């Protein structure tokens, strides 16, 4: 994949050229729950009702050393906001998400890029469901235009499962004129829920009319499995700008709370292994706090790139995988289930 910016001034490419490896932020949802977000409440509504808390989260990530912060807009399409009777507020909620992150980034003591978070619509596309390509593109454009008005530097399409939905979101991103990246979640026997394999992402990116500035993996079933996905991607295209944004360990039920068991040390090891595996943008997903991110910043800054890791090294340093791979970095690597998913 040859990353091609769609904007006139591609700040992501510039910052990558300057620093080599960038640190993206940590979790939005799990941290906002810790700040009082109620179960079933839409985080995007906090952009208007609790803006100070959203600012505090962004500020914490920036102070921990993040080079990229994601807006509080993951569920910002009309399809998801309809669940909260907010489908007519798409533009305003996304614009406000951009403004809040932009405010914190502009006040930082180092260069921080604002990425507009765009998650899946939550609906199945035809022929499996009723969501058509054109309707999906329209929905993504509506959200993305709000983010653009809020001042984001790029769009961050994340946690995708369906190749068709990635195509629709990428088409929408191209129409905004902003650079974008996309990441998928490989949580089902080493592939996405819709059967997309990590090694197939570079080919998917190359078929798009407007090419992404980066591709990668986020969320999933733990850092070790995500690192295996990164190995598949970098083997398929060594020149790709690859994003790694792993969950902070695995979820555990502790009383009435869900807690991710990854430690700052574990996430530091993950960050170093991600660099060695070929990732150039590294962050955390579910469960990743500012404390974890600060440790990752230190690890990245002091890491001397080593050899490409094998699965044994990954499991030794980060923990056991939930899935195992054949080790063949082909377009659709075979993964077998091993044990049960914890949590």
Secondary structure, 3 states (H helix, E strand, C coil): CCCCCCCCCCHHHHHHHHHCCEEECCCCHHHHHHCCCCCCCCHHHHHHHCHHHHHHHHHHHHHCCCCEEECCCCCCCHHHHHHHCCHHHHHHHHHHHHHHHHHHHHCCCCCCEEEEEECCCCCCECCCCCECHHHHHHHHHHHHHHHHHCCCCEEEEEEECCHHHHHHHHHHHHHHCCEEEEEECCCECCECCCCCEHHHHHHHHHHCCCCCCEEEEEECCCHHHHHHHHHHHHHHCCCCCEEEEECCCCEEEECCEEEECCCHHHHHHHHHHHHHHCEEEEEECCCCCHHHHHHHHHHHHHCCCCCCCCHHHHHHHHCCCCEEECCCCCCCCCEEECCCCCC
